[in-house]
Amino acid sequence: MSERRELPRVSVVDELAAALRMRILDGDLEAGEPLRELELSTEYSVSRHTLRAALRALAADGLVSVQPNRGARVAALDSSDLNALFELRMALELEAAHLALERNNGELPESVHRALAHLTATCRRSRPPWRMVADAHAGLHGAIVAASASPRLEAAYATLAGELALFLVQLRPTWSLERMIEHHEELISELTRNGPSILRRHLAEGLDAVATGARR
């Protein structure tokens, strides 16, 4: 007789963190916006202890900034953060794309094309929540990194997830869904034809869009 196994139950803290994460990634809670304990604990009918635990979980993911004696707020990427993220992301994705092509005979595997199709379908939905677009975008770039078949590259790239999610939130005001589709269809096509160097331009265009939006 097989051993009984208990499935883990989702805690109130996890549920609250997930709900706040959705609001952050949809832009309902904007970058830099204060997260007031009394207001949020009342809104979600939870204790302040529970709220603080959820905020700590989001801080660990890079989505919330918690400062002693100043409370919590939605994290925001300033110009130095964006440039540092761009440099590290560029290094990881360029090497991952190089290995992906090298290890797949100059082509990208089907998993990458499926991820592109998913991003395209998500963007073509009627008014999709931005978090769905952000998740699909992360899925495509994650598929390119996974295609490198390098566990260490994947692990290093995974540490950027929170900052990349914030980057997508800050990209939203200046980046249409149609542009998201075209930008990534071009990327996948050019990666196969011309190699990883296309990634430099692809990532730089997104960085420039966020920087331009921040200056407005």
N, C-alpha and C positions, 0 to 999 in steps of 0.2 A: 504494500500500500504506500502510495507516495506521501511525502511529508506535506503537511498543510503550510501554506505560505501566506503571510499577511501582506496585503498591498498597503503601501504608505498612504496615510490620509493627508490631504492638503490642509494645512493649518490656516487659521484666520490671518496670521501674519503673511503667509504666502499669498492668500487670496487678495489681501489688501495691497501687497507689493505689486501683484499682477495688475490690479485695477489701476493703480497709480502709474505703473509703467505704460499701460495702454494710453492713458491721458497725456503722458509726456510725449510719447512717440506720435500721437495724433496732433500734437501742438495745442491741445486744450489747456495744458499747463506749459507755459512758454519758458524758454531758456532764461534763467535768472530770476524767475518768479518765486517769491517767498512761499514756503509751504508751512502755513500757520497751524500749530498743533491743535488749538481749541477748535478752529474752524473745520479742519479735516476729521478730527475725532468725532465731532458732532455730526458731520455730514455722513460718515460711514458707521456711526453708532458703535465705536470701539473705544477702548481705553487709550489714554496717552501712552501708556507702556507699550501697547500693541502697535500703535502708530509709529513710535520711535523705533521699534524693532523692524518694521517694514521699511522705514526710511534708511536704516542702517544697511539693510539688504540692498536697497537701490543704490546707496552710496558705494557699496562694494562692487556694483556693476558699472559705476562711473556715471550714473544718471542723475544722482543727487549729490549736492555738496552740503556737508554738515559742518558748521563752524561752532566751536565752543562759545557759549554765551550770546550767540547771534542767530541760532536756529538753523533751519535747513532751507535750501532753495533748490530749484531745478538747476542742474549744472549747465554751464555755458562754456563754449570753446572760444577763447579770445585768439588774436592773430598768432601769438607765439604757440598756443596749443595746436592750432590748425597747421602751422608750418611743421611742428615737431611730428604731428600725426602723419602729415603728408610724407615726410622723409622716411619714417619707419614703414608706413604702408607701401610706399614705392619700392623700398628695398625688398620687402617680403613678397609682394605680388610679382615684381619683375622676375625674381629668382623662381618663384612657384610656376609662373607661366613658361619660363625657359625649360624647367624640368618637365612640365606637363607635355609640352610639345616634343621634347626630346624622347620621352618615354612612351609616346603614343604615335610614333612615326610621322611627326610633323602635323598631326591633327589634334583637335580637342575631343575628348571622349564624349559619349552620348549624354553622360550625366550633366555636362556643361550646357549642352543644347537643350536638355529638358529644363534646366534651371532658367535659361533665357526664355523659353516658351512660357514658363510659369510667370516670370516677371512681366512679359508682354500681356498675358491674359489678365493678370492682376491690374495692370495699368489701364486696360481697356474695359474694365468693369465700370458700371455707372457709379461715379463718385466713391471710389474705394477708400476705406479708412487709410490714412497715411501710414499707420503702423504695418498694414498689410504690404504696402509698397516697400517700406523699409525692410521688412522681413524677406520679401522676395529679392530685393536688391542684395541683401546680405547673403542670401542663398546662392545667387549667381557668382558673386566674388568668392564665396566660400567654396563653391564647386571647382573654380579654377585652382584655388590653393590645394584642395583635396586631390585634384588630378596630378599634382606633383608627386604623389605617393611618398611624401616626406612627413612623417609624424611630427618631427620637431618644428618644421615650418607651420604645420597646422596648429600646433600648440601655441606657438608664438603669435600667430595671427588671431587665435581665439581670444587672446588677452586684449585685443583692440575692440572687441564687440561693443562695449558700452560707449566708447568715444565715437565709433563709427555710427552708432545709432543716433547720437547727438548731432553728428555731422549731417546726417540725413534730415533731421528735424530742422536744422538751420538752413539746409538747402531748399526746403519745401517752398518758401515764398518766391524763389527765383527760378524754379525748375518745373516746367509743365510735365504732365504724364506722357504726352507725346514725345517730348524731348527725351524723357527717360528711356522710352522704347528705342528711339533712333540712336541715341548715344551708345546703348549697349548692343544693339544689332551691329552697329559699325565696329564696336570693339571686338566682338567675337569673330566677325568676318575678317577684320584686319589682323587679328592675332594669328590666324591660320595662314594668311597670305604673306604678311610682312614681319611676323615675329613679335616678341614681347615689347619692343620699343614703343609700340602704339600706346601701351599703358601709361607712359609718361605724359603724353598729351591728354589722354582720357582723364586721368586723375587730376591733372593741373586745371582742366576746364571746370571741374566740380569745385575745386578749391577756390578758383577765381570767382565763381558765381557766389559762393558763400561770403568771401571777403568783400565783394561788391555790395551784396545785400546788407552787410554789417555797417558799411559806410553811409548808407542812405539815411 
